[in-house]
Amino acid sequence: MKAESENKIQKAESPELEQSSFGLSALSFKLKIGYDGKRAANNLTGLGNYSRSLIEHLAGQYPENQYLVYSPKIKSAKQIDTFFKNDNIELKLPRDTHFLWRTLNVVKDLLRDHVQIFHGLSHEIPFYIEHTPIKSVVTIHDLIFLRFPEYYKFIDRKLYEWKSKSACKRANRIIAISEKTKQDIVEFYGINQDKIEVIYQSCDDSFKTAFPEHTLNKIRAAYALPENYILNVGTIESRKNLKLIVKALKQVKPDYKLVVIGKRTSYFKEVEQEIELLDLKDRIIFLTNIPFADLPGIYQMASVFVYPSFYEGFGIPIIEALYSSVPVVAATGSCLEEAGGPNSIYVSPNDADQLAASINSILANPSLQIEMKAKGLEFVQKFNSPLVTQQLMNCYQKVLA
């Protein structure tokens, strides 16, 4: 894969692009858009999925443009290999591999490649880019490290704050992935709200098509999934609040199990202790390293999706659940109402009794299930990829104008 990508880098540029003009005059030519590719080229979840999905949909919807992904290294994985097979998406490996390349030296590569606009996909843009003709956009996913500093190491928190605050001040445009994140940027960094545009995220298109029954049965057998289960997806860390679901499960109909998919952190020990205390070991299934291709099927077979996180920048797992026609119960207090819409159910992230009652009300009421599935699927269309992609390209054009 790396050799193939390096060959792509060496391809001759289109003659129409061999010009050094930037800004408005460049709009009559094919755009060259650069991206911070650290996550797109190396991460298989979270920000990696966000980065690849965003670029891939732009490349498909606006094929006349060139999308250059800058990263000092690339991970060999099916998702990443497939991403870089797109004809108008190119991996750009640095000539200078200095450890500050991503922060400073990438600007030289952007200028050399005649990039007109650079999009920092996760909280930062290169220093000094504002002193070049290159326009810049930065995506801010959340400021949880400021809202809940206790979840982060001091040095990490300070580094995140320094990079994101600097990027917000220097970028030509800020994209917030929710209204809640926009409010946090204004509150913590004092940024004029007119500089910030809310562009929601979508999820991978594989969640938007129902799997055939035989595929679902194969997935169920592969992971020994029960007939009836409640689903939770996300890193097992204190902010995601899995212990609340465990406490609620004690009051949920006993013929329903809990399936949890996510990477374990030190918080997992607290969850285990709670499971032991409540004698629920036989009712909870933990799955790790699930192939991404199987994940939509696991969603589609769930009875309810539960996401009681204390705080999120948006909540992609909720979008995945709604596209999978699964009723959602989430927590109040951040942006999850934006992701889940008016027909999902929201509870306090500190109230296990309320969570249990909400889950039971859905399980006991088939007509409510039908309503939540239908209205949830209708609501989630506002996050559909073509619409989100159009909003993003409109943002680029406004920055270049």
Secondary structure, DSSP 8 states (H G I E B T S, - for coil): -HHHHHHHHTS---GGG-----GGGGGGS--EEEEE-TTTTT-SSTHHHHHHHHHHHHHHH-TTSEEEEE-S-----HHHHHHTTSTTEEEE--S---TTIIIIIHHHHHHHTT-SEEEESSS---TTGGGSS-EEEEEE---HHHHSGGGS-HHHHHHHHHHHHHHHHHSSEEEESSHHHHHHHHHHH---GGGEEE------GGGGS---HHHHHHHHHHTT--SSEEEEES-BSGGG-HHHHHHHHTTS-TT-EEEEES-B-TTHHHHHHHHHHHT-GGGEEEE-S--GGGHHHHHHT-SEEEE--S--SS-HHHHHHHHTT--EEEESSSSHHHHH-TTSEEE-TT-HHHHHHHHHHHHT-HHHHHHHHHHHHHHGGGG-HHHHHHHHHHHHHHHH-
